[in-house]
């Protein structure tokens, strides 16, 4: 099972949406967190240790993550999705954008045979 962590600033809109969108994807477990001190769920060393692959929404978050948690990243891949903070929770446009940018990094979904 591959552990996927989605990170934004507040963990209120983008990263929780991503966590929900990919929660049922075969072969992965998802979690989300925020880098700000007042985030709903904050990034911790334990959460980073759990993650096999980390997605951040913007470059500023990748920079803050590497600056504040460098010793906990241990060469983990960090992928910047370039998704600005312009969306509401589970907004259809955000869901579409996430699917188009994240899916290629995840294990292939099995093709249903009827």
Secondary structure, DSSP 8 states (H G I E B T S, - for coil): -EEEEEEESSSSSHHHHHHHHTTT-TTEEEEEEESSTT-SSB--HHHHHH-SEEEESSHHHHHHHHHHHHHHHTT-EEEE----S---TT-HHHHHHHHHHHGGGS--------
